[in-house]
Amino acid sequence: MTREELISDIAYARALAEEGRQAPLLGGSYLTFWGILNAIAYIAHWAALTERLPVLNGLTFALIWAVYGMAAGIGMFALHQRVREKPGCSTIGVRAERAIWSGATVAIFVIVAGSLARMIITNDSTAPNAIFGAAFAIFGAAMFAVATLSLQVWMRRFAWLSASIALALCLFANENWAYLYAAIGSLLALAWPGILLLKREPSAIV
């Protein structure tokens, strides 16, 4: 930690103490971004499945998820630059939040890689449908852990919501409408709490 960062965090802690507030979390922009991006991708995938978009011998699906991957990479870089400018990055709650979501990201990446490998090896086009149910379960577990460690108990409602969405998606994973359900779930269980966290974020402390 640099001297400037230390001074900034001391000023930040003092401001919080004077206002009688708990240190807010900094993951709101990430949750909002992923909630909206996932919703757009799921709607596009549903549109291709139901032939509301031209399928082009499966090329449309590859294009949707290729654009999704590029948008995710660019978005994560921009969000990292944004968050690093915020005060309070070294608080216990924020560090716990970062560690928990990093672990969740690794878990989801493994599920995605395994499902895509199965699709390629076994020629099972339904294999990727297993991803979103598992992903929502991981989202719920991560939010519950963050809520507990940071004392932001209101987030537990969204954790349970994410878990209930995961249950429905695991039951109906191969139904076309499940992608629309997942899109709505992304907005409710990710983007909504993300927006609430954004409203609680600290402004720069001078």
ROSE-4610 file (N, C-alpha, C; in Angstrom, 1 decimal, always signed):
// ROSE-4610
residu = [M/M/M/T/T/T/R/R/R/E/E/E/E/E/E/L/L/L/I/I/I/S/S/S/D/D/D/I/I/I/A/A/A/Y/Y/Y/A/A/A/R/R/R/A/A/A/L/L/L/A/A/A/E/E/E/E/E/E/G/G/G/R/R/R/Q/Q/Q/A/A/A/P/P/P/L/L/L/L/L/L/G/G/G/G/G/G/S/S/S/Y/Y/Y/L/L/L/T/T/T/F/F/F/W/W/W/G/G/G/I/I/I/L/L/L/N/N/N/A/A/A/I/I/I/A/A/A/Y/Y/Y/I/I/I/A/A/A/H/H/H/W/W/W/A/A/A/A/A/A/L/L/L/T/T/T/E/E/E/R/R/R/L/L/L/P/P/P/V/V/V/L/L/L/N/N/N/G/G/G/L/L/L/T/T/T/F/F/F/A/A/A/L/L/L/I/I/I/W/W/W/A/A/A/V/V/V/Y/Y/Y/G/G/G/M/M/M/A/A/A/A/A/A/G/G/G/I/I/I/G/G/G/M/M/M/F/F/F/A/A/A/L/L/L/H/H/H/Q/Q/Q/R/R/R/V/V/V/R/R/R/E/E/E/K/K/K/P/P/P/G/G/G/C/C/C/S/S/S/T/T/T/I/I/I/G/G/G/V/V/V/R/R/R/A/A/A/E/E/E/R/R/R/A/A/A/I/I/I/W/W/W/S/S/S/G/G/G/A/A/A/T/T/T/V/V/V/A/A/A/I/I/I/F/F/F/V/V/V/I/I/I/V/V/V/A/A/A/G/G/G/S/S/S/L/L/L/A/A/A/R/R/R/M/M/M/I/I/I/I/I/I/T/T/T/N/N/N/D/D/D/S/S/S/T/T/T/A/A/A/P/P/P/N/N/N/A/A/A/I/I/I/F/F/F/G/G/G/A/A/A/A/A/A/F/F/F/A/A/A/I/I/I/F/F/F/G/G/G/A/A/A/A/A/A/M/M/M/F/F/F/A/A/A/V/V/V/A/A/A/T/T/T/L/L/L/S/S/S/L/L/L/Q/Q/Q/V/V/V/W/W/W/M/M/M/R/R/R/R/R/R/F/F/F/A/A/A/W/W/W/L/L/L/S/S/S/A/A/A/S/S/S/I/I/I/A/A/A/L/L/L/A/A/A/L/L/L/C/C/C/L/L/L/F/F/F/A/A/A/N/N/N/E/E/E/N/N/N/W/W/W/A/A/A/Y/Y/Y/L/L/L/Y/Y/Y/A/A/A/A/A/A/I/I/I/G/G/G/S/S/S/L/L/L/L/L/L/A/A/A/L/L/L/A/A/A/W/W/W/P/P/P/G/G/G/I/I/I/L/L/L/L/L/L/L/L/L/K/K/K/R/R/R/E/E/E/P/P/P/S/S/S/A/A/A/I/I/I/V/V/V]
num = [1/1/1/2/2/2/3/3/3/4/4/4/5/5/5/6/6/6/7/7/7/8/8/8/9/9/9/10/10/10/11/11/11/12/12/12/13/13/13/14/14/14/15/15/15/16/16/16/17/17/17/18/18/18/19/19/19/20/20/20/21/21/21/22/22/22/23/23/23/24/24/24/25/25/25/26/26/26/27/27/27/28/28/28/29/29/29/30/30/30/31/31/31/32/32/32/33/33/33/34/34/34/35/35/35/36/36/36/37/37/37/38/38/38/39/39/39/40/40/40/41/41/41/42/42/42/43/43/43/44/44/44/45/45/45/46/46/46/47/47/47/48/48/48/49/49/49/50/50/50/51/51/51/52/52/52/53/53/53/54/54/54/55/55/55/56/56/56/57/57/57/58/58/58/59/59/59/60/60/60/61/61/61/62/62/62/63/63/63/64/64/64/65/65/65/66/66/66/67/67/67/68/68/68/69/69/69/70/70/70/71/71/71/72/72/72/73/73/73/74/74/74/75/75/75/76/76/76/77/77/77/78/78/78/79/79/79/80/80/80/81/81/81/82/82/82/83/83/83/84/84/84/85/85/85/86/86/86/87/87/87/88/88/88/89/89/89/90/90/90/91/91/91/92/92/92/93/93/93/94/94/94/95/95/95/96/96/96/97/97/97/98/98/98/99/99/99/100/100/100/101/101/101/102/102/102/103/103/103/104/104/104/105/105/105/106/106/106/107/107/107/108/108/108/109/109/109/110/110/110/111/111/111/112/112/112/113/113/113/114/114/114/115/115/115/116/116/116/117/117/117/118/118/118/119/119/119/120/120/120/121/121/121/122/122/122/123/123/123/124/124/124/125/125/125/126/126/126/127/127/127/128/128/128/129/129/129/130/130/130/131/131/131/132/132/132/133/133/133/134/134/134/135/135/135/136/136/136/137/137/137/138/138/138/139/139/139/140/140/140/141/141/141/142/142/142/143/143/143/144/144/144/145/145/145/146/146/146/147/147/147/148/148/148/149/149/149/150/150/150/151/151/151/152/152/152/153/153/153/154/154/154/155/155/155/156/156/156/157/157/157/158/158/158/159/159/159/160/160/160/161/161/161/162/162/162/163/163/163/164/164/164/165/165/165/166/166/166/167/167/167/168/168/168/169/169/169/170/170/170/171/171/171/172/172/172/173/173/173/174/174/174/175/175/175/176/176/176/177/177/177/178/178/178/179/179/179/180/180/180/181/181/181/182/182/182/183/183/183/184/184/184/185/185/185/186/186/186/187/187/187/188/188/188/189/189/189/190/190/190/191/191/191/192/192/192/193/193/193/194/194/194/195/195/195/196/196/196/197/197/197/198/198/198/199/199/199/200/200/200/201/201/201/202/202/202/203/203/203/204/204/204/205/205/205/206/206/206]
x = [+0.8/+0.0/+0.9/+0.6/+1.4/+0.9/+1.8/+1.4/+0.1/+0.0/-1.3/-2.5/-2.4/-3.5/-3.9/-2.8/-3.0/-3.7/-3.2/-3.8/-5.3/-5.6/-6.9/-7.8/-7.3/-8.1/-8.4/-7.4/-7.5/-8.6/-8.6/-9.6/-11.0/-11.0/-12.2/-12.8/-12.0/-12.4/-12.9/-12.2/-12.6/-14.0/-14.2/-15.5/-16.6/-16.4/-17.4/-17.7/-16.7/-16.9/-17.7/-17.4/-18.1/-19.6/-19.9/-21.2/-22.0/-21.2/-21.8/-22.3/-21.5/-21.9/-20.9/-21.4/-20.5/-19.9/-18.7/-18.0/-18.8/-19.2/-20.0/-19.1/-19.8/-19.1/-18.9/-18.0/-17.7/-18.0/-18.8/-19.1/-20.4/-21.0/-22.3/-22.2/-21.1/-21.0/-20.8/-20.1/-19.9/-21.2/-22.0/-23.3/-24.2/-24.2/-25.1/-24.7/-23.4/-22.8/-23.2/-22.9/-23.1/-24.6/-25.4/-26.9/-27.4/-27.0/-27.5/-26.9/-25.6/-25.0/-25.6/-25.7/-26.3/-27.7/-28.5/-29.9/-29.9/-29.1/-29.1/-28.7/-27.6/-27.2/-28.2/-28.9/-30.0/-31.1/-31.5/-32.6/-32.2/-31.0/-30.5/-30.5/-30.0/-30.0/-31.4/-32.3/-33.7/-34.3/-34.0/-34.5/-33.9/-32.7/-32.1/-32.7/-33.0/-33.6/-35.0/-35.7/-37.1/-37.2/-36.0/-35.9/-36.5/-36.5/-36.8/-35.6/-34.4/-33.2/-32.8/-32.2/-31.8/-30.6/-30.8/-29.8/-28.5/-28.6/-27.4/-26.5/-27.2/-26.5/-25.7/-26.3/-25.6/-24.6/-24.3/-23.4/-23.9/-25.2/-25.7/-25.4/-25.5/-25.2/-23.7/-22.8/-21.4/-21.1/-21.8/-21.7/-22.1/-23.3/-23.8/-22.8/-22.3/-21.4/-20.0/-19.6/-18.3/-18.4/-19.5/-19.7/-19.8/-20.5/-20.6/-19.2/-18.4/-17.0/-16.2/-16.3/-15.6/-16.1/-17.4/-18.0/-17.6/-17.6/-17.2/-15.8/-14.9/-13.5/-13.3/-13.9/-13.8/-14.4/-15.6/-16.3/-15.6/-15.0/-14.2/-13.0/-12.4/-11.2/-11.6/-12.7/-13.2/-13.7/-14.3/-14.8/-13.7/-12.6/-11.4/-10.8/-10.7/-10.2/-11.0/-12.3/-13.3/-13.2/-13.2/-13.2/-11.9/-10.8/-9.5/-9.4/-10.2/-10.2/-11.0/-11.8/-12.7/-12.0/-12.4/-11.8/-12.3/-11.6/-12.0/-11.8/-10.9/-10.6/-9.9/-9.3/-8.6/-9.4/-10.7/-11.5/-11.8/-12.0/-12.2/-13.4/-14.5/-15.7/-15.4/-14.7/-14.4/-13.5/-12.4/-11.5/-12.2/-13.1/-13.9/-14.8/-15.4/-16.3/-15.5/-14.3/-13.5/-13.0/-12.6/-12.1/-13.3/-14.4/-15.6/-16.0/-16.1/-16.6/-15.5/-14.2/-13.1/-13.3/-13.5/-13.7/-15.0/-16.0/-17.3/-17.0/-16.2/-15.8/-15.1/-14.1/-13.4/-14.3/-15.2/-16.2/-17.1/-17.6/-18.4/-17.6/-16.4/-15.5/-15.3/-15.1/-14.9/-16.2/-17.4/-18.6/-18.8/-18.5/-18.7/-17.7/-16.5/-15.5/-15.9/-16.4/-16.8/-18.0/-19.0/-20.2/-19.9/-19.0/-18.7/-17.9/-17.0/-16.2/-17.1/-18.1/-19.0/-19.8/-20.2/-21.0/-20.1/-18.9/-18.0/-17.7/-17.4/-17.0/-18.1/-19.3/-20.4/-21.4/-21.2/-22.2/-23.5/-23.5/-24.8/-25.0/-26.0/-26.2/-26.9/-27.4/-28.1/-27.1/-25.9/-24.9/-24.8/-24.7/-24.6/-25.7/-26.9/-28.1/-27.9/-26.8/-26.5/-25.8/-25.4/-24.5/-25.3/-26.5/-27.1/-27.7/-28.2/-28.7/-27.6/-26.5/-25.3/-24.8/-24.8/-24.3/-25.1/-26.4/-27.3/-27.1/-26.9/-26.6/-25.4/-24.3/-23.1/-23.2/-24.0/-24.3/-24.9/-25.9/-26.6/-25.7/-24.8/-23.9/-22.9/-22.4/-21.5/-22.1/-23.4/-24.1/-24.3/-24.7/-25.0/-23.7/-22.6/-21.3/-20.9/-21.0/-20.7/-21.6/-22.9/-23.8/-23.5/-23.1/-22.8/-21.5/-20.4/-19.1/-19.1/-19.9/-19.9/-21.1/-21.9/-23.0/-24.1/-24.1/-25.1/-26.2/-27.0/-28.0/-29.1/-29.3/-30.4/-30.1/-28.8/-28.4/-28.8/-29.1/-29.5/-30.8/-31.7/-32.9/-32.6/-31.6/-31.2/-30.5/-29.8/-29.1/-30.2/-31.2/-32.3/-33.0/-33.2/-33.9/-33.0/-31.7/-30.8/-30.9/-31.0/-31.0/-32.3/-33.4/-34.7/-34.8/-34.1/-34.0/-33.2/-32.1/-31.2/-32.0/-32.9/-33.7/-34.6/-35.3/-36.2/-35.4/-34.2/-33.5/-32.9/-32.6/-32.1/-33.2/-34.4/-35.6/-36.0/-35.9/-36.4/-35.3/-34.1/-32.9/-33.1/-33.7/-33.8/-35.0/-35.8/-36.9/-36.4/-36.9/-36.5/-36.8/-38.0/-38.3/-37.4/-36.7/-35.8/-34.8/-34.4/-33.5/-34.1/-35.4/-36.1/-36.2/-36.5/-36.5/-35.2/-34.1/-32.8/-32.5/-32.9/-32.7/-33.4/-34.7/-35.4/-34.7/-34.2/-33.5/-32.2/-31.5/-30.3/-30.5/-31.6/-32.0/-32.4/-33.1/-33.7/-32.6/-31.8/-30.9/-29.5/-29.2/-27.8/-27.9/-28.6/-28.6/-29.3/-30.4/-31.1/-30.3/-29.7/-28.8/-27.6/-27.1/-26.0/-26.3/-27.5/-27.9/-28.0/-28.5/-28.6/-27.2/-26.3/-24.9/-24.3/-24.6/-24.0/-24.5/-25.7/-26.2/-25.5/-25.0/-24.3/-22.8/-22.3/-20.9/-20.4/-19.2/-18.6/-18.2/-18.3/-17.7/-16.3/-15.5/-14.0/-13.9/-13.0/-12.8/-11.5/-11.7/-10.6/-9.9]
y = [-1.2/+0.0/+1.2/+2.2/+3.4/+4.4/+5.4/+6.4/+7.1/+7.4/+8.1/+7.3/+5.9/+5.1/+5.0/+4.9/+4.9/+6.1/+7.3/+8.5/+8.6/+8.1/+8.1/+7.2/+6.0/+5.1/+5.6/+6.3/+6.9/+8.0/+8.8/+9.9/+9.3/+8.2/+7.5/+6.9/+6.2/+5.6/+6.7/+7.9/+9.0/+9.5/+9.6/+10.2/+9.2/+7.9/+6.9/+7.0/+7.1/+7.2/+8.4/+9.5/+10.8/+10.7/+9.9/+9.8/+8.6/+7.8/+6.6/+5.6/+5.4/+4.4/+3.3/+2.1/+1.0/+1.2/+0.6/+0.8/+0.1/+0.9/+0.3/-0.6/-1.6/-2.5/-1.8/-2.3/-1.7/-2.6/-3.6/-4.5/-4.2/-3.1/-2.8/-2.7/-2.0/-1.8/-3.2/-4.1/-5.4/-6.2/-6.2/-6.9/-6.3/-5.0/-4.3/-4.7/-4.6/-4.9/-6.4/-7.3/-8.7/-9.0/-8.4/-8.6/-8.2/-7.0/-6.5/-7.3/-7.5/-8.2/-9.6/-10.4/-11.7/-11.7/-10.7/-10.6/-10.4/-9.6/-9.3/-10.6/-11.3/-12.5/-13.6/-13.8/-14.8/-14.5/-13.2/-12.9/-13.1/-12.8/-13.0/-14.6/-15.3/-16.8/-17.4/-16.9/-17.3/-17.0/-15.8/-15.3/-16.2/-16.7/-17.6/-19.0/-19.4/-20.8/-20.8/-19.7/-19.7/-19.2/-19.0/-18.5/-17.1/-16.4/-14.9/-14.2/-14.8/-14.4/-15.4/-15.1/-16.2/-17.0/-18.3/-19.2/-19.3/-19.3/-19.4/-20.6/-21.7/-23.0/-23.0/-22.3/-22.3/-21.2/-20.4/-19.3/-18.2/-18.0/-17.0/-17.2/-18.4/-18.7/-18.4/-18.8/-18.6/-17.0/-16.3/-14.9/-14.2/-14.6/-14.1/-14.2/-15.4/-15.6/-15.1/-14.9/-14.3/-12.8/-12.2/-10.8/-10.6/-11.6/-11.6/-11.6/-12.5/-12.6/-11.3/-10.7/-9.5/-8.4/-8.3/-7.2/-7.4/-8.7/-9.0/-8.6/-8.9/-8.5/-7.0/-6.3/-4.8/-4.2/-4.8/-4.3/-4.5/-5.7/-5.9/-5.0/-4.8/-3.9/-2.5/-2.0/-0.7/-0.6/-1.6/-1.6/-1.7/-2.4/-2.5/-1.1/-0.4/+1.0/+1.9/+1.7/+2.6/+2.3/+1.0/+0.7/+1.0/+0.9/+1.2/+2.7/+3.5/+4.9/+5.2/+4.3/+4.5/+4.4/+5.2/+5.0/+3.7/+3.2/+2.0/+0.7/+0.6/-0.6/-1.7/-1.2/-2.1/-2.5/-2.0/-2.4/-3.9/-4.5/-5.9/-6.4/-5.7/-6.0/-6.1/-5.1/-5.0/-6.1/-6.4/-7.4/-8.8/-9.0/-10.3/-10.4/-9.3/-9.3/-9.6/-9.1/-9.3/-10.8/-11.3/-12.7/-13.7/-13.4/-14.3/-14.4/-13.2/-13.1/-13.7/-13.5/-14.1/-15.6/-16.2/-17.7/-18.1/-17.3/-17.6/-17.6/-16.6/-16.5/-17.8/-18.2/-19.4/-20.6/-20.8/-21.9/-21.9/-20.7/-20.6/-20.9/-20.4/-20.7/-22.2/-22.9/-24.3/-25.0/-24.6/-25.1/-24.8/-23.6/-23.2/-24.1/-24.2/-25.0/-26.4/-27.0/-28.4/-28.6/-27.7/-27.9/-27.7/-26.8/-26.6/-27.8/-28.3/-29.5/-30.7/-30.9/-32.0/-31.8/-30.6/-30.3/-30.7/-30.4/-30.7/-32.1/-32.8/-34.2/-35.1/-34.9/-35.8/-35.3/-34.1/-33.5/-33.3/-33.0/-32.7/-31.2/-30.8/-29.4/-28.8/-29.7/-29.2/-29.0/-29.4/-29.4/-28.0/-26.9/-25.5/-25.1/-25.8/-25.4/-25.7/-26.4/-26.7/-25.5/-24.6/-23.5/-22.6/-22.1/-20.9/-21.3/-22.6/-23.0/-23.1/-23.6/-23.7/-22.3/-21.4/-20.1/-19.3/-19.4/-18.7/-19.3/-20.6/-21.1/-20.5/-20.4/-19.8/-18.3/-17.6/-16.2/-16.1/-16.9/-16.9/-17.2/-18.2/-18.5/-17.4/-16.8/-15.7/-14.5/-14.1/-13.0/-13.3/-14.5/-14.8/-14.6/-15.1/-15.0/-13.5/-12.7/-11.3/-10.6/-10.9/-10.3/-10.5/-11.8/-12.2/-11.5/-11.5/-11.0/-9.5/-8.8/-7.4/-6.8/-7.6/-7.2/-6.5/-6.7/-6.1/-7.2/-7.4/-8.5/-8.4/-7.2/-7.0/-7.8/-8.1/-8.8/-10.3/-10.8/-12.2/-12.4/-11.5/-11.6/-11.9/-11.3/-11.5/-12.8/-13.2/-14.5/-15.6/-15.6/-16.6/-16.5/-15.3/-15.1/-15.8/-15.6/-16.3/-17.8/-18.3/-19.7/-20.3/-19.6/-20.1/-20.1/-19.1/-19.0/-20.2/-20.5/-21.6/-22.9/-23.1/-24.3/-24.5/-23.4/-23.5/-23.8/-23.1/-23.3/-24.7/-25.3/-26.7/-27.7/-27.4/-28.2/-28.1/-26.9/-26.7/-26.2/-26.7/-26.2/-26.3/-27.3/-27.6/-26.9/-26.2/-25.4/-24.1/-23.8/-22.5/-21.3/-21.3/-20.2/-20.0/-21.0/-20.9/-19.8/-19.5/-18.4/-17.0/-16.9/-15.7/-15.5/-16.7/-16.7/-16.3/-16.8/-16.5/-15.0/-14.4/-13.0/-12.2/-12.5/-11.8/-12.0/-13.2/-13.5/-12.7/-12.5/-11.7/-10.2/-9.7/-8.3/-8.2/-9.2/-9.1/-9.5/-10.5/-11.1/-10.5/-9.8/-9.3/-7.8/-7.3/-5.9/-5.1/-5.6/-4.8/-4.6/-5.7/-5.4/-4.6/-4.7/-4.0/-2.5/-2.1/-0.7/-0.2/-1.0/-0.6/-0.4/-1.2/-1.0/+0.2/+0.5/+1.7/+2.9/+3.0/+4.1/+4.3/+3.3/+3.3/+3.5/+3.5/+3.7/+5.1/+5.1/+6.4/+7.2/+8.5/+9.4/+9.6/+10.2/+10.4/+11.4/+11.0/+11.8/+12.7/+14.0/+14.9/+15.2]
z = [+0.0/+0.0/+0.0/-0.9/-1.0/+0.1/+0.4/+1.4/+1.0/-0.3/-0.7/-0.4/-0.7/-0.4/+1.1/+1.9/+3.3/+3.8/+3.4/+3.8/+3.3/+2.1/+1.6/+2.5/+2.8/+3.6/+5.0/+5.6/+6.9/+6.9/+5.9/+5.7/+5.5/+4.7/+4.5/+5.8/+6.6/+7.8/+8.8/+8.8/+9.7/+9.2/+7.9/+7.4/+7.8/+7.7/+8.0/+9.5/+10.3/+11.8/+12.1/+11.5/+11.8/+11.4/+10.3/+9.8/+10.4/+11.2/+11.9/+10.9/+9.8/+8.8/+8.8/+8.2/+8.0/+6.6/+6.4/+5.1/+4.0/+3.0/+1.9/+1.0/+0.4/-0.6/-1.9/-2.7/-4.0/-5.2/-5.0/-6.1/-6.9/-6.5/-7.2/-8.7/-9.2/-10.6/-11.3/-10.7/-11.3/-11.4/-10.3/-10.3/-11.3/-11.4/-12.4/-13.8/-14.1/-15.4/-15.8/-14.9/-15.3/-15.4/-14.5/-14.6/-15.9/-16.4/-17.7/-18.8/-18.8/-19.9/-20.1/-18.9/-19.0/-19.5/-19.1/-19.6/-21.1/-21.6/-23.1/-23.8/-23.3/-24.0/-23.9/-22.8/-22.7/-23.6/-23.7/-24.6/-26.0/-26.4/-27.8/-28.0/-27.1/-27.2/-27.4/-26.6/-26.7/-28.1/-28.6/-29.9/-31.0/-30.8/-31.8/-31.7/-30.5/-30.3/-30.9/-30.8/-31.3/-32.7/-33.3/-34.7/-34.9/-33.9/-34.1/-34.6/-34.5/-35.2/-36.1/-37.3/-38.2/-37.5/-37.6/-36.9/-37.7/-39.0/-39.9/-39.5/-39.5/-39.2/-37.9/-36.9/-35.6/-35.4/-36.5/-36.4/-35.5/-35.4/-34.6/-33.1/-32.7/-31.3/-31.0/-31.9/-31.7/-31.7/-32.5/-32.6/-31.3/-30.8/-29.6/-28.4/-28.3/-27.1/-27.3/-28.6/-28.9/-28.5/-28.9/-28.6/-27.0/-26.4/-25.0/-24.3/-24.8/-24.2/-24.4/-25.6/-25.8/-24.9/-24.8/-24.0/-22.5/-22.1/-20.7/-20.4/-21.3/-21.1/-21.0/-22.0/-22.0/-20.7/-20.4/-19.2/-17.9/-17.8/-16.5/-16.4/-17.5/-17.5/-17.0/-17.6/-17.3/-15.8/-15.4/-14.0/-13.0/-13.3/-12.5/-12.3/-13.4/-13.4/-12.6/-12.7/-11.9/-10.4/-10.0/-8.6/-7.9/-8.6/-7.9/-7.5/-8.1/-7.8/-6.5/-6.1/-4.9/-3.6/-2.6/-1.3/-0.6/+0.3/+1.1/+0.5/-0.5/-1.2/-0.3/+0.8/+1.7/+3.0/+3.0/+4.2/+4.1/+5.3/+5.4/+4.5/+4.6/+3.8/+2.3/+1.8/+0.4/+0.0/+0.8/+0.5/+0.5/+1.5/+1.5/+0.3/-0.1/-1.3/-2.5/-2.6/-3.8/-3.9/-2.7/-2.7/-3.0/-2.4/-2.6/-4.1/-4.7/-6.1/-7.0/-6.6/-7.4/-7.4/-6.3/-6.2/-7.0/-6.9/-7.7/-9.2/-9.6/-11.0/-11.5/-10.7/-11.0/-11.2/-10.2/-10.2/-11.5/-11.8/-13.0/-14.3/-14.3/-15.5/-15.7/-14.6/-14.7/-15.2/-14.7/-15.2/-16.7/-17.1/-18.6/-19.4/-19.0/-19.7/-19.9/-18.7/-18.8/-19.6/-19.6/-20.4/-21.9/-22.2/-23.6/-24.1/-23.3/-23.7/-23.9/-23.0/-23.2/-24.5/-24.8/-26.1/-27.3/-27.3/-28.4/-28.5/-27.4/-27.4/-27.7/-27.0/-27.2/-28.2/-28.8/-29.7/-29.1/-27.8/-27.1/-27.1/-27.9/-28.0/-26.8/-25.9/-24.7/-23.5/-23.7/-22.6/-21.9/-22.7/-22.1/-21.3/-21.4/-20.6/-19.1/-18.8/-17.4/-16.7/-17.5/-17.0/-16.1/-16.6/-15.9/-14.6/-14.4/-13.1/-12.1/-12.5/-11.5/-11.2/-12.3/-12.1/-11.1/-11.2/-10.2/-8.8/-8.7/-7.3/-6.7/-7.6/-7.1/-6.8/-7.6/-7.3/-5.9/-5.7/-4.4/-3.2/-3.4/-2.3/-2.1/-3.1/-3.0/-2.3/-2.7/-2.1/-0.6/-0.3/+1.1/+1.9/+1.4/+2.1/+2.3/+1.2/+1.3/+2.3/+2.2/+3.1/+4.6/+4.9/+6.3/+6.7/+5.9/+6.3/+6.4/+5.6/+5.6/+6.4/+7.0/+7.8/+7.0/+5.7/+4.8/+4.6/+5.7/+5.7/+4.7/+4.2/+3.2/+1.9/+1.7/+0.5/+0.5/+1.7/+1.8/+1.1/+1.0/+0.2/-1.3/-1.8/-3.2/-3.3/-2.3/-2.3/-2.4/-1.6/-1.7/-3.0/-3.5/-4.8/-5.9/-5.9/-6.8/-6.7/-5.5/-5.3/-5.8/-5.6/-6.1/-7.7/-8.3/-9.7/-10.2/-9.5/-9.8/-9.8/-8.8/-8.7/-9.9/-10.3/-11.5/-12.7/-12.9/-14.1/-14.2/-13.1/-13.1/-13.5/-13.0/-13.4/-14.8/-15.4/-16.7/-17.7/-17.5/-18.2/-19.8/-20.2/-21.7/-22.3/-21.6/-22.2/-22.8/-23.9/-24.5/-23.7/-23.0/-22.2/-21.0/-20.6/-19.5/-19.7/-20.9/-21.2/-20.9/-21.2/-20.8/-19.3/-18.6/-17.2/-16.6/-17.2/-16.7/-16.9/-18.0/-18.3/-17.2/-16.9/-15.8/-14.5/-14.2/-13.0/-12.9/-14.0/-14.0/-13.6/-14.1/-13.7/-12.3/-11.8/-10.4/-9.4/-9.6/-8.6/-8.7/-9.8/-10.0/-10.2/-11.2/-11.5/-10.4/-9.9/-8.8/-7.6/-7.0/-5.8/-6.2/-7.4/-7.9/-7.9/-8.3/-8.3/-6.9/-6.0/-4.6/-4.0/-4.3/-3.9/-4.4/-5.7/-6.3/-5.6/-5.2/-4.5/-3.1/-2.6/-1.3/-1.4/-2.6/-2.8/-2.3/-1.7/-1.3/-2.5/-2.3/-3.3/-2.9/-3.8/-3.5/-2.3/-1.4/-0.2/-0.4/-0.3/-0.5/+0.8]
